[in-house]
Amino acid sequence: MQFQLNEEQRQIQALAEQFSRNEIQPRAAAADRAAAFPMEVQEQAVALGLVNTTLPESLGGQGLGSLELVLITEALCRGCLGIGTALCINALASEPILIAGNDAQKEEYLGRIAQGALASFALTEPAAGSDVAGIRTRAERVAGGYRLSGGKIWISNATLAEFFVVFAKTDPDLGYKGMTAFIVPADSPGLTVGEPLSKLGQKAAPTAEVFFDQVFVPDSLRLGEEGSGFTLAMKVFDRSRPMVAAFGVGLIQRCMDEALAYASQRESMGKTLMGHQAIAHRLADMRVRLEAARLLAYQAAWRLDNGQTNTIEASMAKLYAADAAMWAATETVQIFGGMGYSTEYPAEKLFRDAKVLQIYEGTSEIQRNIIARELSI
């Protein structure tokens, strides 16, 4: 079993780390205060080839694998989880088209993403978060296509998206078997994007509600067959959860950076905080959880790249990285003490950014359900 990256992967990782250190981290605090995504960072990341990396070369991408995506994501989110999320989440919108799109859909919409367009994955609804099968957005068959009615919430990059991948019920009586996915351009008549939602953390990553008022979608923009939407969404999550686990790995690494630096210079009772066993043990535990989360994310990505099923591995990686990130952020605030509660230091932002990792892309409870279901008895 090999645990070493190849030369190309090391170069990709080094480039992403340098970009994160030089371009993302210096903007993190201001972007968080303004609750605004710095679009110049998106443009720079596109120019350097740090986003949309899994798109095939024939469509303007780099044809890289899930492991390379995880390496890049970890590095970008180390600089700022909000900015890093907004940069990387395009992969979530591209995956359904990669999996189920026809040649024309791939050429048009993945080609636009490769050129720098942002897109959104629109599944979650006010009454259907963890219960994916419970969505109520309706797609009614009409001449030449469908009419979409309903609404989505907590849609990442919705205010910046050029198009949406929308999941709707084509036959509500069939439950999850009646769900279908569509590509919906943002300028479609009847589609409205709400104002950015006010959030606890990851404020630089815009999220909003999206409303559909009899939005016409032609047959040519349906993804796959009618009724295939739920299966498609589950396939997407197997591919996206290693990336989301890397969100958590990047945040844990940043917690490690900040907590270790502070504990090495802050003095108390005649010695540095690192000289106190209680603090040193916290940092030792943080390092252990960092490496465990990282290895789980890498394993889930590696299995995907090698054509192996990764459902349970992806859920384990997402679950562990999210819970470990929340723990690490809490411990970082504690190590900083009173200063950890101050907005002058990054600890409180790390704490706020971490929490939603346990909620989106399948809550920690849902991940445990998936793992339990996949266990061999």
N, C-alpha and C positions, 0 to 999 in steps of 0.2 A: 504494500500500500504506500503510495507516494503522498507526501504532505508538502511538497515543494511546488511553487508556481514555476511555469516555464518563463523563458526570457521575455516573450511578448507580453505575458500577463504581468510580469514585474514592471515592465515599461509603462503599461496602461495604468497600473496602480500608482506608480510614481508620478505620472502626469496628473492623475486625478487628485492625488494628495497635494501636489504643488498648487494646482488651481484652487482647491478648497482653502488652503492656507493663505494664498495671496489675494483671491478674489471674493470668496464667500465669507470667511470668518471676519474680515474687517467690516463687512456690511451687515453682519448678523443683528447686532443690537439695534441699529437704526431701522432696519427692515421690520424688526419685531415691534418697535415703538410705533412705526407708521402703519403697521399691518398692511404692508405693500410688498409685492414681489418685484425685485429689481430686474427689469426686462433685459438690461444690458448684460446681465450674467447669463441669461438664456442664450443671447446672441453669441457670447464668447464661448459658451459650452458647445453650441452647435458648430462653431468654426473649428474648435479643437477636436471634434468627434467624440465628445464625452456623453452625449445623449443619443437616444434612438439607435443604440449600438447593435441591437439584435435584429434590426431590419436587414433583409438580404441586400447584398451589394448591387444586384440588378435593379433595386428600387432606390438606390442612393444611400443605403445603410452600410454597415461594416461587416455584417454577417457574423458577429461575435456571439458567443454562447451566454447562458445564464450565469456561469461563474464569473465571466468578465463583467457582466452587469452588476453582480453582487459586489465585486471589488470596487467598481467605480462608485456605486451607491454608498457603500460604507464610508469611502473617503469624502464624498460630497456632504453627507449628513454629519460627519465629524465637524465640519465647519459650521453648519447650521441645519438643524433638522427641518425647519420650515422651508428654507430655500432649497435644500436638497430634495425634499419631497416634491416640491413643485417642478423641479428639473426632471426628476426620474419618473413621476407618475404617468407621463405620456406613454410609457411602456404598457401600462394597464389598458389604455385605450387602443393601442395598436395590436395587442394580443388577440382579441376576438376576430380582427380582420385577417391576421396572419393564419389563424386556425380555420376560420370558416368562410373567409372572403373569396370571391371569384377573381379572376385575373384583372378584370376591369376595375373592381373595387380596390384591389391592392395597388394597382398602378396609380389610380387617382388619389386615394386617401392616404395610403402609406407613403406615396411619393411626396405628398404635401407635408407630412410629418417629417420626412427626411430633409426637407428644405427649411425646417424650423417652425412649422405650424404646431400649435398646441391643440390637444383634443381631450375630451373627457369621457370617462366610463360612468354611465348613468344607470345605476341599479337601485340604490337605497331610496326608500320612501319614508314619510313620517310614520307610517304604521307597519313598515316592513324593513327592518334593519337586519337582525340576525335571521329572521324568517324570510329568506329570499323568495320562497314559493308564494309568500303572501302579498306580493306586489299587486297594485290595483290599476296602474296605468294601463289603459285599454288601447288596443290597435284593432280597429274595425275594418273589415274588408270593404273596399269600394272599387269602382271601376279603375283599373290601372294601378292599384296600390292599396294604401291603408290610411285611415285617419287616426292620429294619436291624440288621446285625451288623458290628462292626469298631471302628476307632478312628482318631482324627485327632490331630495334634500341631501345636504352634505356632499355635493358633487365637487370634487377637487378640480381646480383650474377652470371652473365653469365660466367665470367672467372673462377668461382669456381664450376660451376654446373657439376654434373655427368649425368644429363639428363634434357631435356626440355619438357614442355608441349606446343606444337606449334599449332597455329590456322592457317589454310590455306583454300583456296577455292578449293573445289572438283568440283564445277560447277559454274563458274563465272557468267553465264547467270542468275542465280537465286538470285543474290545479297546476302543479309544476310542469306537467306535460303540455300545458297550453301556453307556455311562455316562448316568445320569439324575440330575436335581436334585430335592430335596425341601425343603419347609419343615418343620422339626421343633421344636415347642415345647420349651423347656428343662425343663419339668416333666413331660415324657413318661416313663412308667414304663420303666425299663431304661436311661435316659440318665444318665450320670454325668460330671461335670466334675471334673478333677483339681485339685490345688493349683497355684497360680501357679508357673510355671517360673522358676528362677533364671537370670538373663541377665547378659551383659556390659554392655549398655547399654539405653536406652529402658526403664528399669525402671519408670517410672510408667505404662507401657502394659501391662496385664496380658495374659499369654498362658498357655494351659494345654492339656492334653490333654483330649479328649472321647471317651467310650467309649459304644458302642451294644451293648446286650445284648438282642437280639430286640425292638427298639423298634418298636412298631406305628405306621405312618404311613398315614392313610387316602388313598384316591385323590384326594380333594379338595385334598390338600397336595402333590401332585406338580406340579412346574413344567414345563410344556410336555409334549411327548410323550416316551415312553420312547426312550432312545437319543440324545436331543438335548442331553445334559448337557455333553459336551466342546465342542460348538459354542457353547453358552451361556457356558461358562467363558471361551472365547477372546474372545467379544464383550465380556464383562465387563472383561477385562484391557485391551482397547483403550480402554475408557471410564475405567478406574481408574488406568492408568499415568500419565496427565498429572498426576493428583493426587499420586501417589507421587513423581513427579519434583519436584513442589512441596515435598514433605517435604525433599528434598535442597537445593532452592533456599533454603528458610527456614533450614536449618542453615548453608549457606555464608554467607548474609547475617549470621547471628549470629557466625560465625567472623570475618567482616570487621569487625563492630562491636567485638568484644573485642580482636582483634589490633591494629587501628588505634589504639584507645584506649590500649592498653598501650604500643605502640611510640611513641606521641606523648608519653608522659610518663616512661617509663623511660629513664634515662641510662646510658651506657656509654662510657668513653674520652672523656669531655668533651662528649658530645652525645647527643641522644635516639637511640633505636634507628632512628627514621625518618630520621635524618641519615646513617645508614650505607646505602650503596647496596644491599648484599646484602639488607637487610631491606626497603627500599623496593621493590625489584624483586619480592620475594615478594608483597608486598601489591598491587602492580600486576598481577601474574599472577592473584592471587585475584579482583580486580575483573573481569578479563577473563572468567575462568571462571564467575563469578557471572552476568554478563550473558548469556553464551552459554547457560548452563543455563536461565536464566529465559526467554529467547526460544524455546528449544526446547520448554519446557513450555507456553508460551502458544500456540505454533503448533499443537501437538498438540491442545490444548483447542479452539482456534478452528476447526480443521478439523472436529472432532466437532460443534461447535455449528452449523456451516454445512452439515451433511449430507454431508461428504466422508469418504472412508476415511482412517484415520489410523494404521493398524497400524504402518508403518515409522516414522512420526513419533513415535508413543507410545513405541516401543521405543528410538529414538534419545534421546528426552528422558529416559526413565528411566535408560538406560545412562549418559549423559553426566552427569546430575545426581548419580547415585550415586557414580560414580568421582571427580567433581570435589569432592563433599562429603568423601569420605575423604581426598583430597589436601589440601583446605583445612583439615580438622581436624588432620591431621598437621603441616602448616606452622604452624598456630596454636600447637600445643604447642611447636614448635621456636622460634617467636618469643618465647614466654614463657620459654624456657629451663628452668631448674630449677623455676621456679614453675609451669610448664606441667604438671609431674609431680605437683604438689600438689593435694589435694582442696579447698584453700582458694580456688582459682581455677576458673573454669568450663571452662578449656581441656581438661582431662582428661575431663570429662563429654561435651563435644562430640566428642572422639575416640572415646569408647566408643559414643555414640549413632550415630555415622556408619556404623560398619562394616556393620551389618545391612542398610543400604540397598543394598548390593551383593549381597545374598543373597535377601531376600524379594521377593515379587511378580515372580518371575522373576529369576534371578541375572544378573549382567553377562554371563556366558558365554551364557546362553539368549538374552538380548537381541541379542547379536552373531549368534547363529544365525538369529534372526528377521529381522534386517536383511539378512543375506546371502541368505536365502531370498527376500526381497522385492525384491532388486535386479533391475533389468532388464538383460538381457545382449544 
